[in-house]
């Protein structure tokens, strides 16, 4: 007696499914005999693989929602209040997850084929759903790179090399829920980070892999994957954040804490946790890292204090008190790379202050030219907001909200070389420069665009529509 074709097909599917479930429950296959398996890098795992387990995909539950309990691949529970794993938990996750891959062969590694769509080469069924439609998905590629032996050091070297020519302007929107990424080569928006409500400051890490955004709505530092522009990790802060700076090697981010008692939160970007808070006893508005990476400089707005933190020890090294609150700052360099001057804008002063960094004292204040009252723009808040120095330390670009102008000064003689009136828009509120020092990007917060200004001619060359009330911006090299 012969079986029907329908019965044969059902039997094949049942057997196939059973075989797949059996394979999933078994230990990972080993590499081919005689071959040398790829080594699996722990730091690459913590930096790149673990965030995938925490990522929220539209229409899907996060991996951790099921895999912290109730499945054979059981990740470590997060500590109370934590948004990512600590180092001890990460090591346990690493030892577990490595049993779900075949080193050197992502195509037969369960970690990669189980959540991959059937038509993309995945297996029959994943109770958590199919997260990737093809192997071209950036998350799949990240996992494949790890399985193939990619190390964190290699990723850093490659991203550093590939970053050349991929300069980006990161523009936050202080009354919005998104962050815009601008390509200065085309003056077009080439990406948008969604879902960060009231993002204050944003910086790119030196390896081009991450963007860090201080999230005012949730009081977190948000880690954004550059390739997907999705928030992968949120690290809780000690208080309400404002602007931020990043260490030269990218391992620490210094976040201004505006709420009392004030301070600077130091975030460990490798372990994704709050490492330390340097208390200043005054709310901090803006924190920067000096060009040589040796100091984090934090300005207090409620009182006129500049706090200087040694980045080697993460301790307060010195401070300077002045009579007005500290607003945006910028730095230039001596020939040996050390910091020469701090240029600080002050509450209710239409100009800027010059501080000798080594002598730790104020040298002078430079006031912007007066403009007729009828041409002044009184938008509220500080009258001068936004300052930047060209990489060669020869030019200072500085905004005046009251005058609705952007000024250009020579350094170190402080001779005014030019100005541009922001006709048609209002409120030049922040400025960042391209690495070649040729173009300034000014956030026009009253007009919802970012203006590109040619520094040589001091002419506006482009207006790039962004989000609601754009303010802080920065320049980064991204993958």
N, C-alpha and C positions, 0 to 999 in steps of 0.2 A: 504494500500500500504506500503510495507516494504522498508527501506532504504538499500542500498548496504553496504557491509562490508568496501569498500574503503571510502565511504562517512562517515561511523561511525568513522573510524580511523582518517580521517581529522578533523572531528568535535571534537574528543577527544584531538588531539594535539592542535587545536586552543583554545579550552577551557582551556587546561592545561597551555598554554603559557599566555593566558589572566589572568588566576588565579595567575600565578607567578608574572606577571607585577603588578597586583593589590596588591599582598602581599608585593612586593618590595616598593611600594609607601606608604604602610600603616606604622604606627608607629610599633616599635618592640613589639613582644609579651612579656608578663610578665611571670615571673617564676611561677611554679605551686603554687596553693593556699596552704597556710600553710607552704611553704618552705621559707628559708631565702636566698635571692639572694646574690651571691658573690659580694663583693665590687670590684670596678674597680679602680686600682691604677694609679694615674696620673703620678708618676715618671716612673713607668714601661712603661706607654704609651709613654712618651717622649723619653726614652732611647731605647725602643725596637720596638714599634709599628709604630711610625711616620717615622722612617727610611725606613720601607717597602714601604711607599707611595712614597718615593723619589728614590727607587732602580731602576736601569736599568737592565732589563732581556733581554737576547739575543732574538731578533726577536719581542720584545714587546715594546710598548710605556710605559713610566712610569705612575704610577697611577695619579700623580699630573698633567700630561698633559691634562687629561680630567676632573679631579675632582676639579680643582681650579675654573673652570667655565663650565657651560653647563650641569651639572648633578644634580639630587636632593641632593646627598651627596656632598655638595660643601665645600671644604677645604678653609682655609684662603689663600689669595695670598701671595707669598713671597715678602718681602721687596726688593726694588731695589738693585741688587748686592748680595743679600743673597742666600745662598745655603740650608738653613733650616729655620725653624720658630723660632721667639723669644718666650719668655715665655707667653706674652699676647696672641699671635696668637695660641700657643700650647694649652692654656686653652680653647680657642674657638673651636679648632679642637677636643679636648677631649670631650667637651659637645655635639658636633655634632656626633662624631663617636660612642659614648656610646649609642645613640638611634638606632644604627644599629646592636646591639648585644643583646642577652638574657643572662644576667649575670648568670654564672654557667652552661650554656648549649651551647657550641660552635657548636654543630651539627645542631642547628636550627637558628643560628645567621646569618643574611644576609651577614654581613661582611666576613664571612668565606665560606658560601656555594655559593655565587654569582660568585666569580672568580675561583671556584673549578671545575675541569672537571666532566662531567656527570658521567663517569664511576668510578670516585673517590668518588661520593656521592654528587656532586654539583647539582645546579638547572639547568634548561633547557638552559638558554642563558644569556650571559653577553656581553654588547656591547663593553666593553673594552678587551674582550678575556678572555680565561681561563689561569690563571697564574700558577696553581698548578695541577699536574696530580693526586696527592693523598694527603691524610691527613698526610702522612709521610714527606711532604716537610717541611724543617726547618722554612720557613716563616709561613706556616699554623700552625705549632706547637707553634710558638711564639705567634700568635694571640690567639690560643686556651688557652695558659697558662694565658694570660691576662684576657680573658673572664671567666676563672675558678677562678679568684681572685688572681693570682700570683702578688706579690709585688716586688718592686725593692730590698728591703731588703732581701727578701727570695731568690731572684735570686743571690744576692751577696753571701749570706751564702752558698747556694747550690753549686755555681760555685767555691767558695773557697774550699769546701770539695771535689768536684769532680776533682779539678785541681791537687790534689796530684797524682803524677805518670804521669802527662801529661805535663812534661817539654818540651818546644820546643825552638829551636834556630831559630831566625828570621834573615834572611840574605838578605839585599838589594843588588841590582846590579847597580852600578853607571853609567854604559853605556847601561843599558837595560830598559825594560818596565815591569818588574815583580819583585816579592819578593818571595823568597823560604822559606818554613817552614821545618825544619829538626827535626826528632825525634832522640834524642841522645841515646835512648836505642838501636836503630837499625842502626843508622848513615845512614838513608835513608831520602830522600825528601818525605814528606807526604802531601804536599799541595803547591800550587803556587797561589799567588795573581797576577792577570793579570791587565794590563791597567794603571799602575802607571809608567809614563815615567820619568826616572831619579829620582827614589826614593832615598832620602839621608839617613835619619835615620828612625828607626822603634822601637816602644816599645809596649808591651802588657799592658793592664790595669790590676790592681790587682785582679779584679773579673774574669778575664779570658774571658770576653765577646767581647772585642774589641782589634784591633791592630790599632795603630795610625802611619801613615807614612807621613813624610815631603816630599811633592811633588815639586821638583825643577822646572819641566816643567810648572806647572800651578800656582806656589806660593800659594799652599793650604796645609792645614793639612787634610789628607784623613782618614776617619773613615772606617775601614774594619770590617765587620761582621765575627767573627771567625768561625761560623758554615757554612757559605756559601762561605767565602773568597771573597766576593764582596764588592766593595767600595759603601757605602750607603750614605755618607755625605762628602762634601768638604767644609771646612771652609776657606774663603779667608784670607791670611796673609797680614801683613803690608809691606812685601818686600820679597826678594829672600831668601828661607830658607836653612839652613844646618841641623845640628844634633839637637836632642831634648831629653828632659827628662820628666819624669812623676812624679807627686806628690804621696805621699805614699797612699792616699785614692783614687787616680785615678780621682779626680774631676777637676784637672788642668794639662795641658800639657804645658811645657815650650819649645818654639821653637826658635832656634838661627836664627837671621835675619842677613845675611851676607852683604846685600846691604846697602849702606850708607843712613841715618846716623847710621845704626846699632842698635841692641837692642835685647830684648827677648820678643817675643809675648807670652802672657799667654792666653791659650784657655780654656774656660769653657766647659768641656765635657758634662755636664748635659744639658745646654741650647744650646750647639753647636754653640758657637760664640766666636769672639775675645773679651776677657774681658779687656785686657790692654796691652800696650806695654811699657816695661821699657827701656828707651833710654840709650844707653851707649856711643854714639858718636863715636863708632868704630865698624866695622863689627865683628859679633860674629860667630865663627866656630862651637864650641861644647858647649852644655849646659847639665848639669847633676843635679840631685837632690841628696843631701847627703843621706846616708843610714838611718839616723834618720828622714828624711823628712823635716827638719827645714830650709834648705837653698837650693836655686838653684844657681849653680856655673857656670858662663859663661866665656869662654876664648876668648879673642880677638887675632886674628892672625895678622892683620896689625900692631898692636902695642902690646907690651907685658903686657897686663893687665888681671888680674883675677877679675871678678866682682861677688860679693856675694850678692844675693837677699834673704831677709827674706820672706819665703813663707807664714807667717801669715799675713803680711801687703802688700806683693808684692812690696816692696820698696827696693832700693839699700841700703844694710847695710854697706858694706865696699868694698874696692878694694885694690889690690896690683899690683904695677908696677914692671916689670923686664925688662931686656935688649933685650929679644928675644920674638918672637910671640908665643902665647900659642896654643898648639896642643892638642891631647887627654889627658884626666885626669882620675884619679881613686882616691878612698878614702878608708882609713881604719878607725877603730873605737877604742875608749877607752872602758874600761870594762863597763862603764855606757851607752854605745851606742852613745855617742857624737863623732863628727869627730875629729880624731887625726891628720892625715897628708893628704895633697893633693900631689899626685904624678902627675907631669905635664911634658909632653914632649914639647920640644921647637923647633922652626924653626932652621934648620941647626945644631942641636946638636944631636949627636949620643949617646943618653942616656936619662936621666930624671932628673928632679929637685924635691926636697923634701921641702914642705912648712909646717910649724907648723900652724895649723888652728887657734888655740886659740891665739897664739902670733902674728899671721898675718905677719910672716916673713919667708924668705927662710933660710933653714938650711944647705943644701948641694946640690951638683950636682954629679951624678954618671955617669961616661962615660963607654960605653961598650968597651970590649976588641978590640984592633985593629986587623984587618984581612989583609992579603996581598992584594995589589991592584988588583991582578989578580983574586981574589975570591970575590971582591966586586961587588955588583949589583947596578949600577947607573941608576935607572929607572926614575929619576926626582921627584920633589916634596920633601916633608920632609923626612929626613933619618931615623927617628924613629917615628913609628906611630902605636899605639895600646898598651893599658895597662889595667890590671885588677887585682883585689885583691880577694883572697879567702874569703868566708864568715866569717871564724874565724880570719881574719886579721893576718894570719901567713905567707902567701906566696904572692909574687908579681910576676905576669907574664907580660913580656913586650917584644914587637917586635922591631927588627932592620931591616928596609928595606935594608939599605946599606950592612949589614953583611949577610942578608938573613937567619937570625936566630931568634929563640925565646928563651928568657932567663928566668931563675927562680931565685928569690932572697928570702931570709928569711927576716922576719920582726920581730922586728924593727931594727935588726943589719945590714941589707943590705949585707949579705954575699951571694955571688953567689953560688947556689946549683946545677945548671945544665944548659944545653943548648941543643937545637936541631937545626941542620942545615936543612933547608927546601929543601933538595936535590930533584931535578926533577921538582921543581916549583920555581916561583919567586914572590917577593913582598908580604911578610906578612904585611897586612895593617890594620888589626883591630883584636881585640880578645874579646871574652866573655867566661864566665865560667859557668859550671853547678852549681846548688845550693849546691851540696855536695862538691864542690871544687875539684873534681877528674879529670875533663876533661876540657881542653881549646879548643875552636873552633876559628881557625885563618883563616881570609879571605885572600886567596891567589889571589890578584887582577890581577896579571899578568898571572895567570894560569886558571882562571875561575872555581876554586873549593874552598871548605872550608875544611881545614884540622882539624881532631880531634887529640889532643895530650894528652896522658896520663901524668898527672902532676907528679905522683910519680916517674915514670921512665924517663920522658921527652923523650918519643918516639912517633912518629907519628903512629896512629893506624888506620886511615881511611882518605880517600879523597872523598868528596861528591861533585859531579858536580853540579854547580848552574848556574847562569846567566853570563852576560857580565860584567866583571870587578867588582867583588864583593868587597865591602869595609865594611861599617858599619854593625855590627850585634849586637844582644842583646839576652838575655835569658828571657823567660816568661813562666808562667803557664797558659795554655789555656784550655777552655772548650772542 
